[in-house]
Amino acid sequence: MLKKILREVVVIIAGKQAEGIVDLLDSNQHVNEFLIAKKLNITINQTRNILYKISDQGLVSFVRKKDKKKGWYTYFWKIEPIKAMEFYRNELLSKISQMNNQIKNRETRQFYYCPLCHMEINEENALLKDFTCPECGNIFVLLDNAPILNDLRKGLGKLQIELNEVDLEIKSETERLANVKKPKKKEVKKKKHVEHKKTPAKKGKLPKSKPKPHKRTPAKKVKKVKPKKKR
């Protein structure tokens, strides 16, 4: 499905002759433009013209490398699948919008046609021309919108289905590229945690509490007795 979508995108941008380039453009690595030209059996200038048209829409990326001997640059190209699918998705949305407008127009307005010239015209313009074909002079005939509406609704249904498929492809490719770009986690060897056994403390007698110091009682003061004087 992805390749089919990418081919449709390339044809829209660069024409039918560019369809084969999709099979040569890798989405993971850049490809030498001379190799692409050789595989397509076209000149390098024709190859570059196709790639430049696609590049203008931002759907391919490139890197360039200088030839050390010859001195010129060689371009290497890679397709961007998600951007290409988003481009195609917008194209589908535009077609769906146009078809919805056509269905609404057919449901609300009347149309006329000339059986000889197969010219179709809306009611307003038919009235201005007196319901007469300006080419052959025949009278316009009222057109039955039912078969046209039936075809338009079928076409709208197909576009809706295709849009859903594109959405699924975008989701799938986004997940794939995310896994490619995601670096692999290095396995870290877990160090074994060695538990150090606590050595039990040696059992012994609890130290005796220090004896409380005795308070010294202050000595009693002795009153000095004065000797009596002799008479």
Phi, psi and omega in degrees: 000320181299313180298322179297316179296316181296323177296317179300318181297313182297320179296319179299319187275312190245359179097168184299326183294342182267359186303321185292345183292337181298320182291343183261339180273120180271148180268353182252332180218156182281143185245137180299130182293331178290326176293319178298315180298320180294316181293325180276349181061044176228169181286163180295326178293320176296319179298314180295323178299318178295313183294323179294322178297317179290323180294326179300333178268000179074025186261354174226154175238162182214158170231153179236144180231138182271131176284119184294328182278310185271336175087356180262169183261141173246135182261141177239131190243151178216136179279147177254094189298321183293316178297321179296318180290325176293324175299314180294325178298317178295325177296319179295317179298322178295317179295320179297318179297316179297320181290323176298321178295321179295318180297315179298320180297316181290330181284334187251347184232160177256148180231153179234160179212159177262122181297333182273312183270349183057035179269129180253144185209146179280171188296321182298313180290326177296322179295320179295331181262014180058033178056032180239132181293125180289344182276311186241351179083006179285159179277135178293146179247140179296132183270136176277115183280346186302309180296324180293318178297321179299315179293320180295320180291323176296315178298321178296319178299319179296320179294322178295319178297316180296322178298318178296320178295320178295319179299319178295320179294320178298316179296315181296316181291325177297316179294321180296314180294327178295322179289327179292316183282340184289120181291143179287136180286130178285136180283122180261124180288125181281127178283134180289129180278115181267122179272122178277125180285133178283126179282127183294142179291144180294135180284134178209176180286141177294139180295139179290145179290142182295138179293140181289136180291137181283138178281129178283128177278127181296143181290146181286138179286130179263127179284128178283126180267126178283135177291144181282143177283138177284142178273000000 
